[in-house]
Amino acid sequence: MLLKRSKLETVLRVGGVFLIGAVVCFSSQGAERANYSFRWSTNFVDLCGIAEGTLQKIQAAAWQSDEWQKLLFVNSGKSDAKTRLELPPAAGTYCVIDGCIRFQPRFPFEHGVTYRAVCHTSTLPGNSQAVADMVSTYIVPVERRESTTVITQVFPSAGELPENLLKFYIHFSAPMSRGNIYEHIHLRDEHGTLVELPFLEIDEELWNPEMTRLTLFIDPGRIKRGVLPLEEIGAVFQAGRKYSLIIDREWRDAEGNTLKEGYVKIFKAGPPLRAPLDTTTWKINPPSANSFGPLLIRFPAPIDHALAQRMIQVTDLDSQHVRGQTSLAEGERQWSFVPETRWTLGMYRIVVDTALEDLAGNNIGKPFEVDLFEGIERTLRKKSVSIDFEIK
């Protein structure tokens, strides 16, 4: 049988949506004419031109992810230079919409990154023709705008931090882009020497849902005593020495623009914190009745900023939650709570989740360097502890 093939590459932008790909036409005796094309945007890629009857068969089959990927495979279009292995498919969902097959990534396509879609048309239901794969690539445009995104705060905020510090929180004024974050974050000692591999570099970056706060962990292997990285490479921080956490201006936000300016936090490493948190050492300062005065808690050492915001709550003695706003000050040594309504005479309760941490990861009743082979009583500890106080 004689099979003729013509191929037309198309690139067209319509209302912010890019039509990029190959329109492939086949003609043979008794063969159905097919015109397939790709349609890209920052939030999806569509495979169009599939017959309505074929789409109905796909919907009826209720394909799983691996079956969709046999037809439409999408990844970043890069390969591992060392192993020459193709990167795995991008995470996302498939559906049939507006007469097309759509792949929607879990996270929007990143600005400036090249993505690739491969269509294996031979896997379409009822298609037995030996058809070559269709490939389309797409680069999310980087829109050059005036840089406005800045780093608003880095926690812990104190100027002296324990030498066994566990993590930083980096806050941004606008959503940031995901990927390659460790290229833009550096740690130098007081002599300007780059600290070697200080961070726990993980693929699943620890962002809040709004992409405005990054949790940056120090490698725990260089904190816990008796483990190999600490013995061979040494601790990240040494008490008595100064360090600089440096964040490059070239880090891009979610719109593809660089930061308005870089950021440097200079601090001194102090003695380590190794004891578990003990609420009996906290100083409680209750407000007056019939006021909006703050309830204050003073800690002997700084507390984890993000965890303290949600793991310390106020209730009455019937466990009814008291609504209000919490904040931390004085280098995270002071926690305050301002109620939505005036305080009334009587007894109240501060409820603290035992997963609360200090700056070195020590919990209430449990140090960070806990022995993994401790007795069972350690794992059966309470989930919360309470402190009663009186409003007079």
HELIX and SHEET records of a PDB file:
HELIX    1   1 GLU A   52  ALA A   61  1                                  10    
HELIX    2   2 SER A   65  LEU A   71  1                                   7    
HELIX    3   3 THR A  121  THR A  123  5                                   3    
HELIX    4   4 ILE A  181  GLU A  183  5                                   3    
HELIX    5   5 PRO A  220  ARG A  222  5                                   3    
HELIX    6   6 LEU A  228  GLU A  232  1                                   5    
HELIX    7   7 THR A  279  THR A  281  5                                   3    
HELIX    8   8 HIS A  305  MET A  311  1                                   7    
HELIX    9   9 ILE A  376  THR A  379  1                                   4    
SHEET    1   A 2 LYS A   4  VAL A  14  0                                        
SHEET    2   A 2 VAL A  17  SER A  27 -1                                        
SHEET    1   B 4 SER A  37  TRP A  40  0                                        
SHEET    2   B 4 VAL A  45  CYS A  48 -1                                        
SHEET    3   B 4 CYS A 100  PRO A 105 -1                                        
SHEET    4   B 4 GLY A  92  ILE A  97 -1                                        
SHEET    1   C 3 LEU A  72  ASN A  75  0                                        
SHEET    2   C 3 THR A 114  CYS A 119 -1                                        
SHEET    3   C 3 MET A 134  ILE A 139 -1                                        
SHEET    1   D 3 ILE A 151  PHE A 155  0                                        
SHEET    2   D 3 LYS A 167  PHE A 172 -1                                        
SHEET    3   D 3 ARG A 213  PHE A 217 -1                                        
SHEET    1   E 4 GLU A 160  PRO A 162  0                                        
SHEET    2   E 4 TYR A 263  GLY A 270  1                                        
SHEET    3   E 4 LYS A 242  ILE A 247 -1                                        
SHEET    4   E 4 ILE A 185  ASP A 189 -1                                        
SHEET    1   F 4 LYS A 283  ASN A 285  0                                        
SHEET    2   F 4 LEU A 295  ARG A 298 -1                                        
SHEET    3   F 4 GLN A 334  PRO A 339 -1                                        
SHEET    4   F 4 GLY A 324  ALA A 329 -1                                        
SHEET    1   G 3 ILE A 312  ASP A 316  0                                        
SHEET    2   G 3 GLY A 346  ASP A 353 -1                                        
SHEET    3   G 3 SER A 384  ILE A 391 -1                                        
END                                                                             
